Amino acid sequence: MLPWTSLITALTLLLYLVITINVGRARAKYKVSPPQMTGNADFERVLRVQQNTLEQLVFFLPALWLFSLYVNSFWGALVGAIWLMGRSVYAWGYYQAAEKRMIGFVISSFSSIVLLLGSLVGIILSLVQP
């Protein structure tokens, strides 16, 4: 069992749910009816947060689990928690202005890269060690 990794996974899904709900709220606030995806810059920023987070989940979640399985589940969860904080900072900044998204993007991207590279090392070591 990997309770810390599971917790970070559940919190990640919760963050994504909140971000997705924010898109619906922004649609109502800025009067952007489905299927429209453009028309108001404030709405478009909220939508980009949701879309970019979805794109990042495809990279982050497998990297988190591989790191936790092949390196260390506690450290994987810790790096995953940093990713979560980075995505939250990214969302908060992007909601305000596109220029304010970068620090959160850098934090979450760096965390994902650490998880991926650590996973590769752990997997390779497990293959070469008897």
N, C-alpha and C positions, 0 to 999 in steps of 0.2 A: 504494500500500500504506500502511496505517496500523498499523504494528507496536505503537505504544504503546496505541492505542485497542483493538487486538485483545488485547493483554496484559491490560488492565483488564477487558475483556469475559470473557476466560477465567478470570481471578481471581474475578470476580463470580460466575460459574457454579460455580466451586469452593467459594466461600463458601456459596452456596445448597445445594450438595450436602452440605457438612458440617452445615449447619443442619437439612437434611432427615434426615440420618442421626441427628442428635441427637433428633429426634422419635421415631424407632424405638427408640432406646436408652431414652428417657424412658417410652415405652409399656411396655417390659419392666420398668424400674425401679419404676414406680408402678402396675404391673399394670392398665393401661387397654387392654383388648383392642379391636381393630378390630371394628365400626365406631364404637365409642364415641369421643366427642370431649370429654367432660367427666368429672368425677368426682374429680379431684385437682388442687388449685390449682397445684402445682409442674409437673405435666404440662401444664396449660392454658397456663402462661406459655411453656413451650418450644414448644408448638403455635402460640401467637400470634406468636412470633418468626418461625417458618417462614411462616405465612400472611401476616403483614404484609410480610415481605421479598419474598414472591412478588408481592404487590400493588404494592410499590414498584418491582420490576423492570420492570413494564409501563410505568412512567413514565420510569425512569432510563435503560434501554438505548437507546430511540430518541433521547432527549435527548442522551445521550453521543455517539452516532454523528452526529446532525445537527450538533452543535457541532463535532465533529472534522472534518466535511466542509465546513462553511460558515464556520468561524471559524479554528480551529487545532487540529491533532490532538494536539500535545504538551500544550497548555493544557487541552484536553478530557480527556486522560488524567490530567493532574494533578488536575483537579477530580474526575474519576472515582475517583482514588485516595483523595481526601479522603472521598468518598461511601462507599467500601469501609471506611475506618477508622471512619466514623460508624456504619455498619451493624454492624460488629464490636463497637463500644462499646455500641450499642443491644442487641445480643444478649446480651452479657456482663452488662449491667446488668439486663435483663429476666429473665434466668435467675435472678438473685438475688432481685429484688423488682420489682414493677410500677413502683414509684416511681422506680427507678434507670434507667429506659429513656430518660428525656427528653433528656439531653444528646446521646446518640447519635442519637436521632430528629431533633433540631434540626440537628445537623451534616449528616446525610444529606439531610434535606429542603432545607436551604439550598443544598447542593451541586446537587441536582436542579433547583432554581429557577434557579440561576446558569446551568446548562446549557441549560435551556429558554429563558430570556430571551436569552442569548447566541445561541442558535440562531435565534430569531426575528429578531434584529438582523442576523445574518449572511445569512439567507435574504432578508430585505427588501432589504438592500444589494445582494445579487446580482441581484435583480429590477430595481432602479432604475438600476443602473450599467450602461453599455453594455459 
